[in-house]
Amino acid sequence: SQCSNALAYDMHGSLLAAEHGARRVSRQKADGSIEILADNYEGKKLHSPNDIAVRSDNTIYFTDPPYGLGRRPPELSFMGLYRIDPHGKIYLEGEFYQCPNGLAFSPDERILYLALTEADEVVVMDVAQDGSTSNVRSFARVPYPDGIAIDLAGNIYVAGGKGVAVLAPDGTQLGTIPMPRIPANCAFAGPDGKWLVITASDHLYQVKVPIPGF
């Protein structure tokens, strides 16, 4: 798995992986073949792709902090948010220096949420019809934010610190799901989509929530 940190399915049912070890984003097709979608930007090797979000038109977004580099020297001078369009072209959507990490779309896909882990902040940006992003702005302060999930009402669940922060679409904190260990990521699951599954170190938790995710 090359130390895959994030997994997601594209709109064709292929499995996408952000591979720390191989420093790339790959796609595994139904026949088991592996396609490399991104392993460099302008000829310089990526740090260690971390998280993935897929838009309904099959545009892929991923973050590239240095967490998986270890002692390997970086080739890029920044930490990027990238977009891969449906034709496979890679775009740099933003340069960040506070470890861009988890990311997720609003239900209408007009807003992209991004965790800046070392800044203790979640930012948002507008997403245009062509997939490009703009107007990056602060959304909420969350201790050590990592993975993000969104429910059908547009509420934002951010794993980090001592639990999972639950935020309204306007950034108001609705509450926190306390955790015995520092959570790294969260996702909705179950037949009704109302189970929030949370990863934390070597543990996996699930919590029933009132509104399903998507």
N, C-alpha and C positions, 0 to 999 in steps of 0.2 A: 504493500500500500504506500510505500515511500513516506511513511509518517503523515498520512493524510489528516489534516486538521478539520476540514469541512467537507461535507457531502451534500449534493443537491441533484435533483433530476431536472433535465431540460424539458422542453415542451414535446420532444419526441420520445421521452422515456429513457434516454441514455443517462448514465450516472456520471456526474461531474465530481471531480475531486481537487481540492487545494492541497497540494503535496509539499509539506515542509522539506522533506529530505531531498526530493528531486528538484525543488525550487521551481515548480511549474503548476499550471492548471491543466488537467487532462479530462478526456471524455472516454468512458468505456461503453461501447456499443453492445447491442444484444448478443452479437456473435462472440463477444469477449475481446475484440480488438481494442487497442488503446490509441487514441488520437491526442496529440499534444496541441492544446489550444493556445497556450502562452507560456514561454519560459524566459523571455527577454523583452526588454523595451529599448528600441533603437540600438540593438546589438549588445546591450549590457544585461547581464543575467539578473533576474528578479531576486529579491531577498528570500522570502519564504511565504508564498501565498497562504492566506489565513482563513478568509470567509468568502462565501459566494451568495449572490442573490440573482435570481433569474426572472426577467420580465416576461409577460405573456406573449410577446413577439419573438421570444427566444434570445433576446439580448442578455448577455451575461456580465455581471459586475463582480469584481473581486478586490479585496484589500491585500496589501503587501507590506506588513510590518517585518521587523528583523528577528522575531522571536526564534525562528528555526535556524538561523545562521550558525549559531554556535561560535566557533573560532574562525569560521570562514570569512574572509574580508568581503565587505559589500562592494558591488560594482556601481550601484546607483547612489547618488548623494541625497536622496529623499525617500520617503515612504509614500507609496502611491495608492490612489483609488483608480482602478482601470475599468474600461468597458470593452467588451468584445461584441461587435455587431453580428447579426445573423449570417453575414458572409465571411466572418472570421477575422475582420480587421480589428486591430487593437488601438484603443484611444486612451490617453492619460486624462482622467477627469479631474484630478487634483493632486497637488503635492502637499503632504502633511509631515509634521515632525513630532507628533505626539502619539504615534503608534495607532494608525487606523486599524480597526478591528472588525467587530460585528456590523452587519448592515442588513436592512430590510426595507421593503416598500410599504407605503400606505395602501389601503385596499384599492384605491383608484389608480395607483401607480404614478401619481403625479408628484409624490414626495419620496425621497430616499433618506432614510435615517442612517447615521453613521456614528459608531462609538469611537471616540478618541481616548484610548485607555489611559495613557500617561497624563492627559489633561483633566481627567475626571469629568468628562463632558460628552454629551451626545449632541451632534449637530444635525441639521437638516438641510436639504437642497432641493431645488425644483428640478423636475425631469421633463424635458421637452419631448415632443412627439418622435423626434429622430433618436431619442435616447441620451442626448447630451444633457449635462447637468449644469446648474448655475445657481447664483444667489445662496452660497453657503452661509449659514447663520447658526447661532447658538440656539439649542432647544431646551436642554435641561442639564443640571449638574447631577451626576450620579457617581458615587465612589467606584473607581476602577471598573468602568463599564466594559463588558465583553460582548457576548452574544445577544441578539435582539430577535423578538418575535412580535407579531401584530395580530390582534383579534379582528373579527369582522366589524366591530364598532369603531375600529381605528385606534384602540388603546394600545400602548406600547409597553412591552415587557422587556426589561433590561437586566440581564444577569450580571452581577458584579458586587463587590464589597461583601456585606453580610447577608445578602439575599437577592431576590428578584424585585426590582422597583417596577411598579405599575403606574404608568403615566397616561393622562388623557391626551387627546390630540392637540390641545393647546399648551401642553407641557406641565400642567398641574399634576402633582404627585397624588395619586389616588390611594396609595398604600404600598406596603412592602411584604413580600412573601419571605419570611425569615428562613434561613438555611443553616444547618449545623456546620457546613463547610462552605468555602468560597465557591460560588457557582461560576461556571465558565460559559455555558450556553443553555438555550432553552428552545423548545419547539412544540407545536401543538400536534396531538395525536389522538387516536381512538376513533371509534365509529361515528361519534357525534362531534369530534374535534374539540371536546371540552377538557381533555387531559393535557396539562402543561408538563412536558417531560424536561427534566433539568439535569444536566451533567455537572458534577463537582468532583474533581480529582479522580479517584477510583470508584466513585459512587454514582448511582443513577436514581433519581427521585421522580415521582409524578404527583401532581396536585390537580384536583378537580377545580375548574374555574367556571363561572356562570355564562361566559360568552365564548363561542367557538372561535378558533383561529382559522386562518386560510393558508 
